[in-house]
Amino acid sequence: MIPHQTIQHELEELRRKDNHRRLVSRDEIDFSSNDYLGLSDHPAIRAALIDALGRGVPLGSTGSRLLRGNHRLHERVEARLAEFRRVPAALVFNSGFEANVGVISTLCKQGGLILSDEKNHASIIDGVRASGVARRVFPHNDADAVEDALKAHKGPLPATIVTESVFSMEGDRAPLADLVALAERYGAALIVDEAHATGLYGPTGAGLLEEVDAGDVPLVSIHTCGKALGAFGAFVAGSAAVKEYLVNTCRSFIFTTALPPYLMVQWEAALDVVAAEPWRRARVTALADRLRAGLAGLADCGASSTQIVPVILGENAPTLAASQALQTRGFDVRAIRHPTVPAGSARLRVAVNATHDEATIDALLAALRDLLPGSAAP
């Protein structure tokens, strides 16, 4: 353990660089959470949980899935999740972080090559590092760079392309059709993190991969349930063989207490709402488009085309000041700084959700116009 004095010194350095963080709860209008569909307090989901608890659904799983922690509700939900994703099998994980680290470090082996987008988030990066496999980080969404790396790969095992589908800090989309085509052409595998797309995109809300024909490409998708589905935990979707292999070899699945069975009731109820209320995802798309249109000429929003709209200001101090000013006006918009994003690209991360309306978006735009006078996109 590092000395206490070193800890204090590093904390002071973080404060000096406007990079210190603290835990804060907020009551302002939510423009910072990942509750994109507004399901974290949906009355039908709450009612389903109350009913299940009244019928005696266990509060705790009491152990790992391979010991006493496996419950028929886990198995029932996994079958439904596989159907939702239109794949043979799905496997519940305790979090998206555990799923990414576990899947990548388990399925990618020495002799292969991992190609990882430079904008992939921390859990993917940690999974790639934990695998110990040779890796190349390719420029963001650059399919040509991926092809060049695939052409050059001569190892005994295939390469694996790893990407988010919707990038959590950029709000843009991966070129999934191009990546699928490249994987098929060069015999590569594809791991796609659908964390910020699950529930929102695709004909049934199963994610951006639902819009792409993956053919016979070896494909694993990772989905979190703590974002648009409003709950907690994650699942991995793919072949029956991949599921069986993960159950037997994935350390982040094997050596952890299983999610409580009642949470599976919440997941099922959330999937019911996604199916029954498609207007929620349509509203999110329309409101995010309205926000981007209002920011045109005012701020740099990068290549955002989803519910995540970054307002890129560059330096930490003005970004923090803008976030604090918005909070005083009743809007919970958080400042995102290095190391979450590259140094010099600090931003306000605005996350649109289905509880907003046009008036709320317009009010936020008015506040941003007051706070960012004369700003223009480069």
N, C-alpha and C positions, 0 to 999 in steps of 0.2 A: 504493500500500500504506500502511495506517495505521502510524504510528510504533510502535516497540517499546514505548515508555513507555506509550502509549495501550492497547496490548494488555495489558500488565501491570496497568494500572489497572482495565480492564474485567474481567479475571480476578479481581482482588481483590473487586470489587463482586459478582460471581457467588458467591464464597465467603461474603461477608458476608450475602447473602440466602438462604443454603442452596440455591443454584441451580447450584452448580458440579458438573460431571460429569467422570468419568474412565472409562477403559476397564478393565473388570474381567472376568476369566474365573472361572467358578464351577463347583464340583463337587457342590453340593447338589442335592436333588430339584428337577427343572425345573418351576417354575410361572411362568416368565417368557418362554419362547421361543414362537414361532409354529409349532412343530413339532406341530401339533394331533393328527395321526394317528400320530405316532411313526415316520414314514417316513425320517427322516434317517439311520437306521442299520438299515434293514430288510434282513434277510439275502438275500432274493430280489432286491432292487434291487442290493445289493452284488455278488451273483453275476452279474447281467446286465452290470454294468459291467466286472467282471473278464474275463468272456467276450468282450465287445466289444473291450476293449483288447488282449486276446490275439489277436484276429482282425485287429488293425491299424487300428481306428477312430482317426482322427487326434486328437492331443492339442490341437491348435490349429486355428482356422479360417483363419488367415493373412491375413485382410482383411475388408472390409465385405461384406455380402451381395451388393451390386451389382458388386463386383469379384470376387476369387477366393474370397471367404468363403462363398459359397452351396454347400451340400452336399445330396446327396439325402436325408440324414437330416433336415435342416431341413424339406424339402418333405414327406417322409413323415409327420413328426410334425404339421405344420400340417394335413394332411388328417385325421389322427386327432383333433386338437383341435377342428376344425370339426364333425366327427361327434359328438364328446363334447358340444359345446354345441348341436348340432342347428341349425347355421347354415351358410350356403354357404362361408364362408372364415374362416381364422385366420392370424395373422401373429405370428411370434416377435419379442419385444423382449428387450433385455439386462437390464432390471429393471422392476419395477412403476413406479418413479419415472420412468424414461425413457418408459415407455408412457403414463402419465398426462399428463406434460408435453407429449409429442409429439402424442398424439391430440387433446387439447383445443386446443392452440395451432394445430394444422393444420386441424382440421375446423370450428372456430368462427371466423367471419369478421366484420369490421366490418359493421354493419347488422343483425346479430342481437342476441341478448340471452342471457347465461348466467345461469341460476338455480342457485345453489350452496348446499347445506346448510351451516349455520354450523358443524357438527361435522366437515365434510370435512377430511381430513388434508393434510399439507403438500404432497405432490406434486400433488394436485388444485388446491390454492390457487395453487401456482406455475404450473401449466398455464393456469389462468384468467387470471392476471396476464400471462403471456407472450403470450396471444392478443391482448391489447389491445382485447378486445370489451367493450362495456358489460355490467356485471354487477350482480346483486342477490343478496345473501346472505339466505336466508330462514331463519326460526326452525326449529330442529331438528325434522325430520319433520313439519312443518306443511304439509299438503297444501292447506289453505285459503289460506295465504299464497302458495303457488305458483300457485293458480288466479287470485288477485287480480293477480299480476304478469303472468300470461299474458293476462288480459283487457286489461290496460293497454298491452301491447306493440304498437307500431304500426310497427316497423321493416320494411325491405324483405326481410329474411331471417328465417326462423323462429327462435324461441327454442329453447334447449337446456337441459334439466334435467340437472344433474350431481349424483350422489350415490354414496356407498358403499352396499352392500347390508347388510353387517354393519359397524357402526362400531367402529373399532379400539380406542378408549379408553372407549367407553360400553358396548359389548357388546350393544347393542340393534339392531333391524332397521329398515330403511327401509320405508315403506308403498308397496312397489313396485307393487302392483295399483292403488292410487290414482294413482300417478304415471304409470303406463302409460295409464290412462283419461284423465287430464288431457292428456297428450301427444297422444293420439288426437283428443280433442275440440277442441283448439286448434291442431292442426297443428304441434306441437313435436317435437323430437328428444330422445332420452334417452341419456345416457352413464352407465353403472353400473360402479363399481369393485367387483368381487367378490373382492377380495384375501383377506378373512377368511372367505369363504363357500365358495370353490372347494375341492372335495374333501369338504366336510362336509354340505352341504345340497342339497336336491333329490332326486328319486327315484334318480338315479344319481351324485349327488355333484357335479353340474356347477355348483351354486350356487343362490342363491335365485331367480334369474330362471327357472330350470327349473320352478319352481312357478307361474309367471305366464304367461298367454297374452298375448304382446305384439302379436299381430295384425300389422298393417302399419305400426306405429310405427317410424320410423327409430331403430334401436337399435344401440349399440356397447357391448360389455362388455369389461372389462379384468380379467385374471386373473394373479395371481402364482403362480409355481411354487416359491417359496422359503418358503412357509408350510406349509399342510397337505400339499402334495406333497413337501416335504422336500428340495427341490433348490435351484435358483437360476434367476432369469430370469422372464419374463412372456410372456403372449400376449394379443393383441387379437382378438376374435371379432365378426364382422358380415357384411356383404354382400361379394360379390366386388368390386364397384366401390369400396367403402371400402378394401379391402385394396390394390387396384391404386393408388388415389390416395395412400395412405400410403407405399407403396413408392417412388412418384415424387416426393413432396413433403415427407414428414415428416423433418425434420432429425435428430431423435434416433434414427431408424432408419437413415437414409442414411449419416451421418457417424460411424459407430462400427464397430469390429471386431466381427464376428459371434460369437455364443456358440460355443464349441467343439463339434464334432459329437458327442463322447462324452456331452455333457450331454443330448443328445436321447435317447440310450439310457436315461439315468436317468429322464427324463420319461415315456417309454413304459412303463418298468417300474413307475413310481409309478401311472400310470393303470391298469395291470393289477391292482395291489394294491387300489386304490380299488374296482374292479369286483368283485374276488374276495373282499374282506374287509369287507363292509358293517358288520360288528359293530364295527369301529373307530369309525365315526362315531356309531353307536348308543351305544357306551360313553361317548364324550365328552359326548353330550347328557345321559345319565343322571347322570353324575358332576357335571356343572355344575349340574344341578337339585338334586342332593344338597347341593352346596356352598351354593347360594343359600338353600335351606331352613334350613341350619344357621346361616346368618348373619342370618336374619330376627330383628329386634329387637336385634341386636348392632351392626350397621353399615349405612350407607347404600350400597346397591349400585345405585342409580339404577334404570333400566328394563332392566337386563341380562336377556337371554333366550337367550343363546348361550354358547359356551365361554369367553368373556371376561367375567370377573366383577370389576368395580372395587369396591374398598373405599375409599370417599371419606372422607378425613379432613380435608381443607380446607387446612391450613397445611403448609409444607414441613418444618419441624423435626420434628414428631411423626410425619410420614409417613416421613421418613428413618430416624428412630429405630426405628419399627416394622419397616421393611424390614431394618435391620441386626440387630435382635433375632431375626427369623424366620430369617435366614441362620445365626446362631449355633446355631439349633435344627435346622438341616439343610434348610431350605426356601429355594430361590432365588426370592424374590418381590421385584420391583423397585419402587422409588418413582418415580412419574411426576409431573413438576412442570411449571410454566409454562416455556417457551411451548408445550410439547406439549399441555397442557390449560390452560384459562383460569386466571389467577391466583386463588388462594383455593379451588381445587378439586383440590389435590394428592391423589393416591390411590395405593394399592397396586393394581397391575394383576395380577390372578391369572388365568393362562391354563391351563385344564384340557387335558390331552392323554390319548391312548389308552394311554399306558404307566402311568397312575395306576390305582389301584383304590380300593375303598370305604375300606379301612383307611388309605390315604394321605390321602384327603380328610378323614377323621375326625381324623387326627393334626394336619393343618393347622388344622382348626376348633378343636381343643383349644388349639393354640398361640395362635390369634387371640383366643380367649376369655380367655386369661391376659394377653395384651398389651392388650386393649381392654375392660377391666372397666367395666361401667356404660354403655358406648356404646349408643346407640339410634338407629335410623333416624328422621329427621325426619318 
